[in-house]
Amino acid sequence: MFTLWQRAEAPLSLAVGDRVDYSNTTLEAGRRTTELVRVQCVGDGADGWLLEILPLEATPRGLAPRPGEGLRLVLSHDVSRRQGDLAALVRRVVQWSGGRGRTLDPQEWRGDPLAASLLDADFRPDVVSTQGATTRVVGGADLLCSQFTLVAADTARITLPRGEMIQVHRREISVAVHPGVPFLGLAFAAERSETSATVIPAGRRSPPPPTQKVETMELVGYGRDAAPALAGS
């Protein structure tokens, strides 16, 4: 969600009542998982913006937050500067489970999969390219989106008893954004990561098989009608 926080190509917008709903799909090692998540702004206080990150479930009336589940956090107003460590701008995190809230210390919430993945902004692309506009349909509305792609690659050398293994990790993020969508304008995002290795000299030892992971975020709803779902924190 916030990986693109520092990118000028993503139109940053935040106001009380903002809401975005995403369908997140992960494909890894032949396994496919899908989850529905809502990010919403429900307050603006002296310490910063009050955000809720909520797992969603389908109901006869549409998507709704899973009762008593999610994260509530306070994010400094300095987020608008798009500088520094995004995680350092988090003032407070309350984890809700089973209808009860518990304040997490920084070590705890940094290790929480939901919080850690959504606040991951440590991505420095080597190449940024733009593509032509595309239209995405969300809630019956046509959104004419601009598109861009970020690519980064890291190489690591590992010394073996009789040679060397060269490991390359490549990460590519493709994004479609629209200024009418709250937070970072994300209408769609796809991240592909791949790790491959070669062994020198060849033949003495087989390198590990390449690994691939594909994650997508597809906007399924948004609005300015957010209401607090995690009360009492």
C-alpha positions in Angstrom: 0.0 0.0 0.0 2.7 2.5 1.1 5.6 1.2 -1.0 5.0 4.1 -3.4 4.8 6.7 -0.6 7.9 8.6 -1.8 7.1 8.4 -5.5 6.0 11.7 -7.0 4.1 9.8 -9.7 1.6 8.6 -7.0 -0.8 11.4 -6.1 -0.7 11.6 -2.3 -4.1 12.6 -0.7 -5.3 12.1 2.8 -8.5 13.4 4.5 -10.8 12.2 7.2 -13.4 9.9 5.7 -11.1 8.6 2.9 -11.5 4.9 2.2 -10.0 2.4 -0.2 -10.8 -1.3 -0.6 -8.4 -3.7 -2.3 -8.4 -7.3 -3.4 -4.9 -8.6 -2.7 -3.7 -11.8 -4.4 -0.4 -13.6 -3.9 0.9 -16.4 -6.1 4.0 -18.2 -4.7 5.3 -21.8 -5.1 2.1 -22.7 -6.9 -0.1 -21.5 -4.2 -2.6 -18.7 -4.6 -4.1 -16.7 -1.7 -6.5 -13.8 -1.8 -7.6 -11.3 0.9 -9.7 -8.2 1.0 -8.4 -5.2 2.9 -9.7 -1.7 3.7 -7.5 1.3 4.6 -9.4 4.2 5.9 -8.8 7.6 7.6 -11.1 8.1 10.6 -9.6 11.0 12.5 -7.2 14.0 12.5 -5.7 14.9 15.9 -2.7 16.7 17.4 -0.5 13.5 17.0 -1.5 12.9 13.4 -3.9 11.0 11.1 -5.9 8.2 12.6 -5.9 5.2 10.2 -7.6 1.8 10.3 -6.4 -1.2 8.3 -9.3 -3.7 8.3 -9.7 -7.2 6.8 -13.0 -7.4 4.9 -15.5 -10.1 4.3 -18.3 -10.4 1.8 -21.8 -10.0 3.2 -25.3 -9.9 1.5 -25.0 -6.1 1.5 -21.5 -6.0 0.1 -18.0 -5.8 1.6 -17.8 -5.1 5.4 -15.0 -5.1 8.0 -14.6 -8.3 9.9 -15.9 -7.5 13.4 -13.3 -6.7 16.0 -10.3 -7.4 13.7 -7.6 -5.1 12.3 -5.1 -2.4 13.1 -5.5 1.2 14.2 -2.6 3.5 13.9 -1.6 7.1 14.3 0.5 8.5 11.4 2.3 11.8 11.7 1.2 14.7 9.6 4.8 14.8 8.4 3.8 12.0 6.0 2.9 14.7 3.5 6.7 15.6 3.1 7.4 12.1 1.5 10.8 12.1 3.2 12.6 9.8 5.7 11.5 6.5 7.1 7.8 5.9 6.9 7.8 3.5 9.8 9.4 6.3 12.0 6.3 8.4 11.3 4.0 5.9 13.0 3.1 7.3 16.5 1.0 4.4 17.8 -0.3 1.0 16.7 -3.2 -0.9 18.3 -3.9 -4.4 17.2 -7.5 -5.6 17.4 -8.4 -9.3 17.6 -11.5 -10.9 18.9 -13.0 -7.5 19.7 -10.2 -6.4 21.9 -7.4 -3.9 21.3 -3.8 -4.1 22.4 -1.2 -1.4 22.0 1.9 -2.8 20.3 5.4 -1.5 21.0 7.6 -0.7 17.9 9.3 -4.1 17.9 6.0 -5.9 18.0 4.2 -4.0 15.2 7.3 -4.1 12.9 7.0 -7.9 13.1 3.3 -7.9 12.4 2.8 -9.2 8.8 -0.1 -6.8 8.0 1.6 -3.7 9.4 5.1 -4.5 8.1 3.9 -5.2 4.6 1.6 -2.1 4.4 4.3 0.2 5.8 7.1 -1.2 3.6 8.5 1.9 1.8 12.1 0.8 1.5 12.1 0.4 -2.3 14.7 2.2 -4.4 14.2 1.4 -8.1 17.1 1.4 -10.6 14.8 2.2 -13.5 11.5 4.1 -13.7 9.5 4.1 -16.9 6.1 5.4 -17.8 3.4 3.8 -20.1 0.3 5.1 -21.8 -2.9 5.7 -20.0 -5.3 2.9 -19.3 -9.0 2.8 -18.2 -10.0 0.7 -15.2 -13.6 0.2 -14.1 -14.2 0.4 -10.3 -17.7 0.4 -8.9 -19.2 1.1 -12.2 -17.0 4.2 -12.8 -14.4 4.5 -15.6 -11.0 5.7 -14.2 -8.5 6.9 -16.8 -5.2 6.0 -15.1 -1.6 6.9 -15.7 0.8 4.0 -15.5 4.4 3.6 -14.5 6.9 0.7 -13.7 9.7 0.5 -11.2 12.5 -2.0 -11.5 15.3 -2.8 -9.0 17.9 -5.6 -9.0 20.4 -6.7 -6.3 23.3 -9.0 -6.7 24.9 -11.0 -3.9 28.1 -13.1 -4.0 28.3 -16.1 -1.7 31.7 -17.9 -1.2 31.4 -21.7 -1.3 34.1 -24.2 -0.3 35.0 -24.8 -3.9 33.7 -21.8 -5.8 31.2 -19.0 -5.7 27.5 -18.5 -6.0 26.1 -15.4 -7.6 22.5 -14.6 -6.5 20.4 -12.0 -8.3 17.1 -10.7 -6.9 14.9 -8.7 -9.3 11.8 -6.8 -8.2 9.4 -5.1 -10.6 6.3 -3.0 -9.6 3.7 -2.0 -12.2 1.2 0.6 -11.1 -1.9 2.4 -12.4 -2.9 5.5 -10.5 -5.8 8.0 -10.6 -5.9 11.3 -8.7 -9.5 10.7 -7.6 -8.6 7.7 -5.5 -7.7 8.5 -1.9 -4.3 7.9 -0.3 -1.8 7.2 -3.1 -4.3 7.0 -6.0 -3.7 3.3 -6.5 -6.2 1.7 -8.9 -4.0 -1.3 -9.5 -0.5 -2.6 -8.6 1.4 -5.7 -9.5 4.7 -6.7 -7.9 6.9 -9.5 -9.4 10.0 -10.7 -7.5 12.4 -13.3 -8.7 15.6 -14.7 -7.3 18.0 -16.8 -9.4 21.5 -18.1 -8.8 24.5 -19.4 -10.8 27.5 -21.3 -9.5 31.1 -20.6 -10.6 32.7 -22.9 -11.7 29.7 -24.5 -13.2 29.2 -28.3 -12.8 30.6 -28.7 -9.3 27.4 -27.9 -7.5 23.9 -27.2 -8.8 22.5 -23.8 -7.9 19.2 -23.6 -6.0 16.1 -23.4 -8.3 14.8 -19.9 -9.0 12.0 -18.6 -6.9 9.2 -16.3 -8.0 6.4 -14.4 -6.3 3.6 -12.3 -7.8 1.4 -10.0 -5.7 -1.4 -7.9 -7.0 -3.6 -5.2 -5.5 -6.8 -4.4 -7.4 -9.0 -1.5 -6.2 -12.6 -2.8 -5.7 -14.1 0.2 -4.0 -13.3 3.7 -2.6 -15.1 6.7 -1.2 -15.2 9.5 1.4 -17.6 7.8 3.7 -15.3 6.0 6.2 -16.7 5.4 9.7 -14.6 4.1 12.6 -14.8 0.3 12.9 -12.4 -0.2 15.9 -13.9 1.7 18.8 -12.4 2.4 22.2 -8.7 2.6 21.2 
